Amino acid sequence: MCAIYGTASREEFFKLYELNKDRGGTAFTFCGIKRNEELHVVKNKLPDLDILYERDWDYYLAHDQAPTSSVRKFSEETSHPFHYGRWYVAHNGVLTNYKEVLDSTNTKEIDSSYIAAYMQELDLLPVPYEGYDDIFYETFSAFKGTHACWIWDDDNKKLFLTKNGSTLFTKGDTFSSVQFESSKPLLDGWAYEMHFGKGVIELIKFEDSNPFAVFR
């Protein structure tokens, strides 16, 4: 069981950390977003919340990791988010068919790493998928199991969320694996785009890949 969360407020981020911290314990990653800059990523075994004061970020993202594979020791390579091409993906859940979808990644024991690697593979096709709808539909229809993800497109500076079986709650610009005040659960089987200042907007519904999910 892991946790993903994010918000536009440093003060709100501290609250989310307290809510979600018991879901991790193996690795903690902080990611700072500054518009029109590369994603700033800091991976540690233990949280170092002093990094939140290094800059005033436009958006604060995190992943708190508890291992669901045979890999139990901290390393930056096996910590979220996983980065391939323009895609950064932080994942909470368990994928059951990742080795059937794609040849081994450079972190082959970590199921989560296959998501970003597959999205990059779609970008590299001779006739690449066009538009976010097609990429997200193809990716999250292909993988079976459970997931809640935040996904950062570093080329276009856009943030996305997906949910299928794993918990994910939102309110405005804030999202969390653990429910927080006045938040509502996202629907299973959907990818969403985060519109800063407006909250999440439904992007595309993908195929049912989790027998325990509840679809609209």
C-alpha positions as CSV (number, residue, x, y, z in Angstrom):
1,M,0.0,0.0,0.0
2,C,1.4,3.3,-1.1
3,A,0.2,6.9,-1.2
4,I,0.1,9.6,-3.8
5,Y,-1.0,13.2,-3.1
6,G,-0.6,16.7,-4.4
7,T,-1.7,20.3,-3.9
8,A,-1.0,23.9,-4.8
9,S,-0.5,24.9,-1.2
10,R,2.6,24.2,1.0
11,E,0.5,24.3,4.1
12,E,-2.0,21.9,2.6
13,F,0.8,19.6,1.6
14,F,1.9,19.2,5.2
15,K,-1.7,18.1,6.1
16,L,-1.7,15.6,3.3
17,Y,1.7,14.2,4.4
18,E,0.3,13.6,7.9
19,L,-2.8,11.9,6.5
20,N,-0.8,9.6,4.1
21,K,2.5,8.9,5.9
22,D,1.4,5.6,7.4
23,R,0.9,4.1,3.9
24,G,4.6,4.4,3.1
25,G,7.8,3.7,4.9
26,T,10.2,2.4,2.2
27,A,10.8,5.6,0.2
28,F,9.5,9.1,0.0
29,T,9.6,11.3,-3.1
30,F,8.8,15.0,-3.3
31,C,8.2,16.6,-6.7
32,G,8.0,20.4,-7.1
33,I,6.3,21.9,-10.2
34,K,7.2,25.4,-11.4
35,R,5.4,26.3,-14.5
36,N,7.5,26.1,-17.7
37,E,10.3,24.4,-15.8
38,E,11.4,20.8,-15.6
39,L,9.9,18.7,-12.8
40,H,12.1,18.9,-9.6
41,V,12.4,15.4,-8.1
42,V,13.9,14.5,-4.7
43,K,13.9,10.9,-3.6
44,N,14.8,9.8,-0.1
45,K,14.4,6.8,2.2
46,L,13.0,9.1,4.9
47,P,11.0,12.3,4.4
48,D,13.0,15.6,4.4
49,L,10.3,18.2,4.6
50,D,12.8,21.0,4.7
51,I,12.9,20.8,0.9
52,L,9.5,22.3,0.8
53,Y,11.0,25.6,1.8
54,E,13.7,25.7,-0.9
55,R,11.3,27.4,-3.3
56,D,7.7,28.5,-3.5
57,W,6.4,25.8,-5.8
58,D,3.3,26.3,-8.0
59,Y,2.4,22.7,-7.2
60,Y,3.6,20.1,-4.6
61,L,3.5,16.4,-5.4
62,A,4.5,13.3,-3.5
63,H,4.7,9.5,-3.5
64,D,5.1,7.6,-0.2
65,Q,6.2,4.0,-1.0
66,A,5.4,0.7,0.6
67,P,6.8,-2.2,-1.5
68,T,4.4,-4.5,-3.3
69,S,7.2,-6.4,-5.0
70,S,10.3,-8.4,-4.0
71,V,12.3,-5.2,-3.9
72,R,12.4,-4.0,-0.2
73,K,15.5,-1.8,0.1
74,F,15.5,1.9,-0.8
75,S,17.1,3.0,-4.0
76,E,16.5,6.0,-6.2
77,E,16.2,3.7,-9.2
78,T,13.2,1.8,-7.8
79,S,11.5,4.8,-6.2
80,H,8.6,6.6,-7.8
81,P,8.0,8.5,-10.0
82,F,9.4,6.4,-12.9
83,H,10.6,8.4,-15.8
84,Y,10.7,7.5,-19.5
85,G,10.7,10.1,-22.3
86,R,8.4,12.9,-21.4
87,W,6.4,10.9,-18.8
88,Y,6.8,10.7,-15.0
89,V,4.5,8.3,-13.3
90,A,3.8,7.7,-9.6
91,H,1.6,4.7,-8.9
92,N,-0.3,3.2,-6.0
93,G,-1.6,-0.3,-6.6
94,V,-0.6,-3.6,-8.1
95,L,-0.4,-4.5,-11.8
96,T,-0.9,-8.2,-12.7
97,N,0.1,-8.4,-16.4
98,Y,2.8,-5.8,-16.8
99,K,5.3,-8.4,-18.2
100,E,2.8,-9.3,-20.9
101,V,2.3,-5.7,-22.0
102,L,5.9,-4.8,-22.4
103,D,9.4,-6.2,-22.5
104,S,11.5,-5.7,-19.3
105,T,12.2,-2.1,-18.2
106,N,15.5,-1.2,-16.5
107,T,13.6,-1.7,-13.2
108,K,12.1,-5.0,-14.3
109,E,10.9,-6.1,-10.8
110,I,8.8,-3.0,-10.3
111,D,5.5,-3.2,-11.9
112,S,4.9,0.5,-11.7
113,S,7.9,1.3,-14.0
114,Y,6.1,-0.3,-17.0
115,I,3.5,2.4,-17.2
116,A,5.8,5.2,-18.1
117,A,7.9,2.9,-20.3
118,Y,4.8,1.8,-22.2
119,M,3.6,5.4,-22.7
120,Q,7.0,6.3,-24.1
121,E,6.8,3.3,-26.4
122,L,3.5,4.6,-27.8
123,D,5.3,8.0,-28.4
124,L,8.0,6.2,-30.4
125,L,5.7,4.2,-32.8
126,P,6.2,5.0,-36.5
127,V,2.7,6.5,-36.4
128,P,2.5,7.7,-32.8
129,Y,-0.7,7.9,-30.9
130,E,-2.2,11.4,-31.2
131,G,-3.8,13.2,-28.3
132,Y,-4.0,12.4,-24.6
133,D,-7.3,10.5,-25.1
134,D,-5.7,7.8,-27.2
135,I,-2.5,7.5,-25.1
136,F,-4.4,7.2,-21.8
137,Y,-7.0,4.8,-23.2
138,E,-4.4,2.5,-24.8
139,T,-2.2,2.5,-21.7
140,F,-4.7,2.0,-18.9
141,S,-6.8,-0.5,-20.9
142,A,-3.7,-2.6,-21.5
143,F,-2.6,-2.9,-17.8
144,K,-4.7,-5.2,-15.5
145,G,-4.9,-4.7,-11.8
146,T,-5.3,-1.7,-9.6
147,H,-3.9,1.8,-9.8
148,A,-4.2,5.4,-8.8
149,C,-1.5,7.4,-10.5
150,W,-0.3,10.9,-11.0
151,I,1.3,11.5,-14.3
152,W,3.4,14.4,-15.4
153,D,4.0,15.2,-19.1
154,D,7.2,17.2,-18.9
155,D,7.1,18.3,-22.5
156,N,3.7,20.0,-22.3
157,K,3.8,20.7,-18.5
158,K,0.5,19.0,-17.7
159,L,-0.6,16.8,-14.8
160,F,-3.0,13.9,-15.0
161,L,-4.6,11.5,-12.5
162,T,-6.0,8.0,-13.1
163,K,-8.0,5.7,-10.8
164,N,-9.0,2.0,-11.1
165,G,-9.6,0.2,-7.8
166,S,-7.1,2.1,-5.6
167,T,-8.3,5.0,-3.5
168,L,-8.1,8.6,-4.8
169,F,-9.9,11.6,-3.5
170,T,-10.0,15.2,-4.8
171,K,-11.2,18.7,-3.9
172,G,-10.2,21.6,-6.2
173,D,-6.5,21.4,-6.9
174,T,-5.8,18.9,-4.1
175,F,-5.8,15.1,-4.4
176,S,-4.9,12.3,-1.9
177,S,-4.9,8.5,-1.5
178,V,-6.5,9.2,1.9
179,Q,-9.8,11.0,2.2
180,F,-9.6,14.6,3.5
181,E,-12.1,17.2,4.5
182,S,-14.9,17.8,1.9
183,S,-13.1,15.6,-0.7
184,K,-14.9,13.2,-3.0
185,P,-13.7,10.0,-4.6
186,L,-12.8,9.9,-8.2
187,L,-14.6,7.4,-10.4
188,D,-13.0,4.1,-11.3
189,G,-11.9,3.6,-14.9
190,W,-11.2,7.2,-15.7
191,A,-8.2,9.4,-16.6
192,Y,-8.4,13.0,-15.5
193,E,-6.5,16.2,-16.4
194,M,-5.7,18.6,-13.5
195,H,-6.6,22.1,-14.6
196,F,-4.8,24.3,-12.1
197,G,-7.2,26.6,-10.4
198,K,-10.2,24.6,-11.6
199,G,-9.6,21.1,-10.3
200,V,-9.8,17.8,-12.2
201,I,-11.7,17.3,-15.5
202,E,-12.6,13.9,-16.9
203,L,-10.4,13.1,-19.9
204,I,-11.2,9.5,-21.0
205,K,-12.8,6.4,-19.8
206,F,-10.7,3.3,-20.4
207,E,-11.7,-0.4,-20.4
208,D,-12.5,-2.3,-17.2
209,S,-9.3,-3.8,-16.1
210,N,-10.1,-4.5,-12.5
211,P,-12.8,-6.9,-11.5
212,F,-13.3,-5.1,-8.1
213,A,-13.8,-1.6,-9.6
214,V,-17.1,0.1,-9.6
215,F,-17.8,1.8,-13.0
216,R,-20.4,4.4,-13.8
